[in-house]
Amino acid sequence: MQYLCLVYVQESTFAAMTPDEQHALDAASLANDEELRLSGHLILAQALQNPDSAVTVRVRGDSVSTTVGPFAETTEHLGGFVFVEARDLNEAIGIATRLPIAR
């Protein structure tokens, strides 16, 4: 069965990290992705752009409107996802808890 693990982040947490801590998190995340790939669990993992580059698109009938920036002010935002194959929900939860970004 396939599961989508959504990764929510707080920019303030990243801003407080040193460059070495950020590099270590990136390296651990990439290593974890490779481990999941080798075990047959990883379908796709992808980081997303931060909300400052967001564009909200609304379609109502034939009318399209766009708004630059995030849809709402929040302390955290969707920063990425990890799409996995797992035998059941319990295994998917186990995979999600081992994601370095979850710390």
C-alpha positions, 0 to 999 in steps of 0.5 A: 500500500502507498502512503504519503508522509507530509513534512511540515516545517517551521522556518524559524527552526531552520533559521536558528540552525547553524550552516553545519547543522543544516548540512548535517540534516540535509545529509541525513535526509539524503542518506535516509532516502537512499536507505528507503530506496534500497529497501524498496519503500521509497517511491519519491521524496521531494522538498518544496519551495518555501511559501514566499515563492507560492502563487495561489490559483483560483478558478471559478467558472471561466475566471482565473485569479492568482495571488502571489505569496502564501494562502495564509499566515502560519507558523509552519508550512508544507515543506516536502513529502516522502511517498512510500510503499509499506505493508500497512499503516503501522509500517508507514508510521514507523518509516515516518518516525525515522525521517531525519526531518521529523526530529 
